Amino acid sequence: MQSILWNSADSRRYVGKFERTSSESGRRRDFFGLFVDNLIDRIAPCPWPSSSGSSALLHAVKPEYRHGLYTLEERQRRDATGWTTVQGVLAPVQFAVFLVSLGLVLNYLLLGRGYEIATVSVILKTGVLYTIMITGSIWEKEVFGKYLFAPAFFWEDAVSMLVIGLHTAYLAAVLLDWGSANDRMYLALAAYATYLLNAAQFVLKLRAARLEKPLAVSQGFVEGGTG
């Protein structure tokens, strides 16, 4: 009987030690898993963490955690500022001007007619570009706190600098009479090619933002607690 009691007590101690060891091992695995997830997020950031093999979303417990492009506060600022509407209006306007100008530039290069109207169209396109870039910088400052190169739009802003540089080079070529008429039109085409790339970047990024859900909503969080 004493042997049985002793064995029972010894078993309880063994089980308790095993549970503590398992708990410590679980904490170590959780820490290691979180470390790996954060490393993946830095190497391969993605609007949807699960798409890049990351489970960092599962570890997030704070509403301000960045999920996709925006934190909750950034999303609220984006929805509240009037500059969001300005950007939404200017983007299609610029694209329409681009299509008309592209047609005029190609018409001149193919047929050799209409240089003046093609030049005016590129200058107009450049003016709209400057307008959307300036207002976009203001929008970025209001939403992300930086005029340019906020992490969420870093590569879009980087390509935008190339777009502005080529458009500005075209203006300089026209004003200073650099190169031939054909040279200037090919420079305009190069500027337009980078503009299309940049526009595609923004369309894909903003589509991702529209599809994503705020983390606090998807996790059931509300201010001050859970919903």
N, C-alpha and C positions, 0 to 999 in steps of 0.2 A: 504493500500500500504506500509506504514511504517512497519507494522507488518510482511508483506511478506518479505521485504528487511532484516528486523532484523533476521527473521527466516533463510533466506538464508545465511547471514553472520555467524550466529550461527552454521548452519549446516556445513559450510566450516571449521570453527574452530574445530568442533567435528570430522569431517573427518580427518583433519590434525593431531589432537591428536591421533585418532585411528591408522593412518598410522605410526606415530612415535612409538606408543606402539607396533604395530605389528612388526616393524623393530627391536626394541629392543628385543622383544620376540624371533624373528627369530635368532638374534645374540646369544642370550642365548642358544637357541636350538642347533645352530651350534657348539657353544663352548662345550656344554654338549655332543653332538654327537661325536665330535672329541676326547673328553676326554675318552668316552666309547670305541671308536675305538682303541685308543692307548693302553688302558688297555687290550683289547682283544688281540692285537698284542703282548703284553708282555706275556700274559698267554698262548696263543695258536698261536705262530708264524707259518706262513704258506707261502710257495712260492707264493700262489695265495690268497691275502687277502679275496676275496669274499668267498673262500672255508671255512673259519673259522668264517663266519658271520661278517667279518670286512669290512668296506667301507673306510679305511684309504687311499686307492688308489685314491678315488675321491677327497680327500682333498689335495693331493700332487700337488705342482706346481713347484717344483724344480727338475731339472734333476738329482741331486745327491742323491735324495731320494732313499733308498734301496728298490728295488722291487725283492723279491726272494733272491737269493744268492749274487748278485753283484750289486754295484752301477755302474753307467756308467764308471767311472774312473777305478774301479776294473776290469770290463769286458775288457776294453781296455788294461790294464796291463796283464791280463790273455792271451789275444790273441797275445800280442806282445812278451812275454817272451818265450825263447826256452825251459824253464823247463816244459812248458805245453806239448810239444812234447815228452820230456823225460818221463814224467809220462804216456803219452798215449802209449808209447812203452813198458815200464816196467810192466805196469799192466797186459796185456795179457801174457807176458813172465812169470811173477810170477804165474799166474793162470795155465799155462801149466806145469810148474815145480811142482806145487802143485798136479795136477791130477796124474802125473807120480809117485810122491812120495807117495801119498795116496794109490795108487795101490800096491806099494812095501811094505808099512807098513801093509796093510791088508793081503797081501800075507804071510808075516812073521807070523802075529798073527793067521791066519787060518791054515797054513801049517807047520809053524815052520822052514821055510827055507828062506835064503836070508837076514839074519840080517845085514850083512855088507853093502850090496848095499842099503838097506832101510835106514841105518844110514847115509850113504853118501848123499842120496837124501834129507833127512831132514836137514842136515847141509847145503846143497846147497840151499834149500828152505829158510833157515834162512838167508843166505848171501844175497839172492835176496831181502828178506824182509827188511833187514837193508839198502840196497841200495835205495829201493823205499821210505823208510821212511825218509832217509837223504835228498834225492832229493826233496821229497814232502814237507819237512820243508822249504827248500830253495824256492820252488815254492810258498808256503803259505806266506813267508816273502815278496816276490816280489809283490804278488797280494794284500795281506791284511795288510802287515806291521808287521806281527807277525809270528814267527817261528812255533808256536803251539797254538792251542786253539783259533783261530780266531772265532768269533761268528758264522759265516756261517758253520763252520765245527767242532764245539766244541765237539759234541757227537761222531763224527767219530774219532776225535783225541783221545778222552777218551778211546774208545774201542781199538784203535790202541795201546795204552799203555799196555793194558792187553794182546794183541796179542804178542807184543814184549817181555813182561815179561815171558810168557809161552814158547816162542821159546828160550829165553835166559836161562830159567830154564832147558830146554832140553839139550842145549849145556853144561851147567854146570854139569848135571847128567852124560853125556857121558865122559866129560873130567875128572871128579872126581870119576867116577865109582860108582855113587849113584844108589841104587836100582838094581833090576834085569833087564834083557833085555826086558822082557814083560812090566815092570813098565815104562821103558823109552819110549817104543812104545805107551803105553796108554797116556803118557804125550804128545807125539807128536800128537796123535789124539785130545787131548783136545786143543792143540795149533791150530790145523787145524780147529776145530769147531769154535773157536773165529775168526779165519781168515775169514771163510766163512761168518759169521755174519758181520764182518767189511767190507768185499767186497760188500755184499748186501747193506749196508748203503751207500757206495760210489756210487754204481750203481744207486740206487734210487735218491740220491741227484744230481748226474750229469745228470740224465735223466730229473729231474725237471728243472735244469738250461738250458738244451737244449730246452725244451718246452716253457720256459718263454720268454717274449720279454722285451727288455730294456724299462723302464718307459718312457724315453724321446721320444722313437719312438712310443710307444703305445698312448702317449698323444699328439704327434705332436710337441714336443719341439726340438729345435736345439740350438746350442751355440748362446747366445745373443738374443734369441727371439723365436718366434713360426714359424713353417714351414707351 
